[in-house]
Amino acid sequence: MSTAVLKTEVRLFRREPGALFWVLLFPTLLLVILGSIPSFRHHEADLGGLRTIDVYVPVAVLLGLIVGGIQAMPQTLTGYRERGILRRMATTPVRPSALLSAQMVVYGGAALASALLALVVGRLAFDVRLPEQLFGYLLALVLAVLVALALGAVISALSRTTKIAGAIGSAVFFPSMFCAGVWAPVQTMPDVLARIVGYTPFGAAAEALNRAVAGDWPGWTHLGVLVAWTILLTAAAARWFRWE
């Protein structure tokens, strides 16, 4: 990956107020809004003694990487292809693959920064405990970022235009948010539904993060689901991706 290409992509990302807001700030803003609801700060027996705001911190962590990987990155890459930027890069010493790698680093880094911001605000503003199994939490988080980027690469591969990328991204975005627990935390789902969601990329990520927060190992099943999805989606993206 070219350092110059990475610096350029970082500079372009910083000039996009929409991406900065939705990827970096919106998840934490949503967390603050939910934490401002008095009932969300009460301990609930249905949540094992946790508060609603406690279970929404992992959701906020996942939301940033879902937005970045599924909606923001595919439209950027598809826009580059649509405008012929990738085709022109193929005739220069800088390979198009350098641009793809830089995009993944930029949006992956933004997702991790968003996750850190949500954790810090959750702790300082609402006294949400930090992950007790730190290594397991970081491992699950990195795998979740990778699977989001791999899914975004598949959307980019399937989209000829930015409009198509936006449509596919939106179609994938809302089920992904449901599986991550945006509308209903995984802990509150019926057992059958929770098991099904646990085999989706972001459902498995939500389960892994929740276990790590509680001090338990994320679980090899959940981590295995994330690895399997990452491999499958990466292979699909490599098979279908076109530079022109």
C-alpha positions in Angstrom: 0.0 0.0 0.0 1.4 3.4 -1.0 1.8 5.9 1.9 1.0 8.7 -0.5 -2.3 7.1 -1.5 -3.2 6.5 2.1 -2.5 10.1 3.1 -4.6 11.3 0.2 -7.5 9.1 1.2 -7.3 10.3 4.8 -7.3 13.9 3.6 -10.4 13.3 1.4 -12.2 11.5 4.2 -11.6 14.4 6.5 -13.3 16.7 3.9 -16.5 14.6 3.9 -18.7 16.0 6.7 -21.3 13.3 6.1 -18.9 10.4 6.5 -17.3 12.1 9.6 -20.7 12.5 11.2 -22.3 9.1 10.4 -19.3 7.0 11.0 -17.5 8.8 13.8 -20.2 10.8 15.7 -23.6 9.4 15.1 -23.2 6.1 17.1 -22.1 8.1 20.2 -24.8 10.7 19.6 -27.4 7.9 19.5 -25.9 6.5 22.7 -26.2 9.9 24.4 -29.8 10.2 23.3 -30.7 6.7 24.6 -28.8 7.3 27.8 -30.8 10.5 28.4 -34.0 8.4 28.8 -34.4 7.8 32.5 -35.9 4.3 32.2 -32.8 3.2 30.2 -30.7 3.9 33.3 -32.6 1.5 35.5 -31.5 -2.0 36.2 -33.8 -4.6 34.4 -34.4 -8.2 35.6 -35.0 -9.2 31.9 -31.4 -8.1 31.1 -29.8 -10.0 33.9 -29.6 -7.0 36.2 -28.1 -4.8 33.5 -29.4 -1.4 32.4 -30.7 -0.9 28.8 -27.9 1.7 28.3 -25.4 -1.0 29.2 -26.5 -3.3 26.4 -26.6 -0.5 23.9 -22.9 0.4 24.1 -21.9 -2.7 22.0 -24.6 -1.7 19.6 -23.2 1.8 19.2 -19.7 0.2 18.7 -21.0 -1.9 15.9 -23.1 0.9 14.3 -20.0 2.9 13.3 -18.4 0.0 11.5 -21.7 -1.0 9.8 -22.2 2.5 8.4 -18.5 2.8 7.3 -18.2 -0.6 5.8 -21.6 -1.1 4.2 -22.7 2.4 3.1 -19.7 4.8 3.0 -16.9 2.8 1.6 -18.8 1.1 -1.3 -20.1 4.4 -2.6 -16.6 5.9 -2.5 -15.1 3.0 -4.4 -17.9 2.7 -6.8 -17.6 6.4 -7.5 -13.9 6.0 -8.3 -14.7 3.3 -10.7 -17.7 5.2 -12.2 -15.5 8.2 -12.9 -12.7 6.1 -14.4 -10.2 6.9 -11.6 -9.4 3.2 -11.1 -8.9 2.7 -14.8 -6.5 5.6 -15.0 -4.6 4.4 -11.9 -4.0 1.1 -13.7 -1.7 2.9 -16.2 0.5 4.4 -13.4 3.0 2.8 -11.0 0.4 3.1 -8.3 -1.8 0.1 -8.6 -5.6 0.2 -8.0 -5.1 -2.4 -5.2 -3.2 0.3 -3.3 -6.4 2.5 -3.3 -8.5 -0.4 -2.2 -6.2 -1.1 0.7 -6.1 2.6 1.7 -9.9 2.7 1.7 -10.0 -0.3 4.0 -7.5 1.3 6.4 -9.3 4.6 6.4 -12.7 3.2 7.1 -11.4 0.5 9.4 -9.6 3.1 11.4 -12.6 5.3 11.5 -14.7 2.4 12.8 -12.2 1.7 15.6 -12.1 5.4 16.5 -15.9 5.5 16.6 -15.9 2.4 18.9 -13.4 4.0 21.2 -15.4 7.2 21.4 -18.6 5.2 22.2 -16.8 3.3 25.0 -15.3 6.4 26.6 -18.6 8.4 26.5 -20.5 5.4 27.8 -18.1 5.1 30.7 -17.8 8.8 31.6 -21.4 9.9 31.0 -23.4 6.8 32.1 -21.0 4.7 34.1 -21.1 1.8 31.7 -18.4 -0.7 32.7 -15.5 -1.2 30.3 -14.9 -4.7 28.8 -13.5 -7.0 31.5 -12.1 -9.5 28.9 -10.1 -6.8 27.0 -8.2 -9.1 24.7 -11.3 -11.0 23.7 -13.2 -7.8 23.2 -10.4 -6.4 20.9 -10.3 -9.6 18.9 -14.0 -9.6 18.4 -14.0 -6.0 17.4 -11.2 -6.4 14.9 -13.0 -9.4 13.3 -16.2 -7.3 13.2 -14.4 -4.5 11.4 -12.9 -7.0 8.9 -16.3 -8.6 8.2 -17.9 -5.2 7.6 -15.1 -4.2 5.2 -15.4 -7.5 3.4 -19.2 -7.0 3.0 -18.6 -3.5 1.8 -16.1 -4.9 -0.8 -18.8 -7.3 -2.1 -21.3 -4.4 -2.4 -18.6 -2.5 -4.3 -18.0 -5.4 -6.6 -21.7 -5.8 -7.4 -22.4 -2.1 -8.0 -21.9 -0.5 -11.4 -22.9 3.0 -10.1 -23.0 4.9 -6.9 -26.8 4.8 -7.0 -26.8 1.0 -7.1 -24.2 0.9 -4.3 -26.4 3.1 -2.2 -29.5 0.9 -2.9 -27.7 -2.3 -2.1 -26.0 -0.8 0.9 -29.3 0.4 2.3 -30.9 -3.0 1.7 -28.1 -4.7 3.7 -27.8 -1.9 6.2 -31.2 -2.3 8.0 -31.0 -6.1 8.5 -27.4 -5.6 9.7 -28.6 -3.1 12.3 -31.4 -5.4 13.4 -28.9 -8.3 13.9 -26.6 -5.9 15.8 -29.4 -5.1 18.2 -30.2 -1.6 17.3 -34.0 -2.0 17.6 -33.9 -4.9 20.1 -30.8 -6.0 22.0 -29.9 -9.6 21.3 -30.5 -10.4 25.0 -34.2 -9.5 24.7 -34.8 -11.6 21.5 -36.7 -14.9 21.7 -34.3 -17.9 21.9 -34.9 -19.2 18.4 -34.5 -15.7 16.9 -31.4 -15.0 18.9 -29.8 -18.3 17.8 -30.5 -17.4 14.1 -29.1 -13.9 14.5 -26.1 -15.4 16.2 -25.0 -16.9 12.9 -25.1 -13.6 11.0 -22.0 -11.4 11.0 -23.2 -8.7 13.2 -25.3 -10.9 15.4 -22.2 -13.0 16.2 -20.2 -9.8 16.8 -22.8 -8.4 19.2 -22.8 -11.7 21.1 -19.0 -11.8 21.2 -18.7 -8.2 22.4 -21.4 -8.7 25.1 -19.6 -11.8 26.5 -16.3 -10.0 26.6 -17.8 -7.0 28.4 -19.1 -9.4 31.1 -15.6 -10.8 31.5 -16.1 -14.0 29.6 -14.2 -15.2 26.5 -16.3 -14.1 23.4 -16.8 -17.8 22.5 -15.2 -19.8 19.7 -18.5 -20.2 18.0 -19.1 -16.5 17.6 -15.5 -15.8 16.6 -15.6 -18.7 14.2 -18.8 -17.3 12.6 -17.0 -13.9 12.1 -13.9 -15.6 10.6 -16.1 -17.8 8.3 -18.1 -14.8 7.0 -14.9 -12.7 6.5 -13.3 -15.5 4.4 -16.5 -16.1 2.4 -17.1 -12.4 1.7 -13.5 -11.7 0.9 -13.5 -14.6 -1.6 -16.7 -13.3 -3.2 -15.4 -9.8 -3.5 -12.1 -11.0 -5.1 -14.1 -13.1 -7.5 -16.5 -10.4 -8.6 -14.6 -7.1 -8.2 -13.7 -5.2 -11.4 -11.5 -2.2 -11.7 -13.5 -0.8 -14.7 
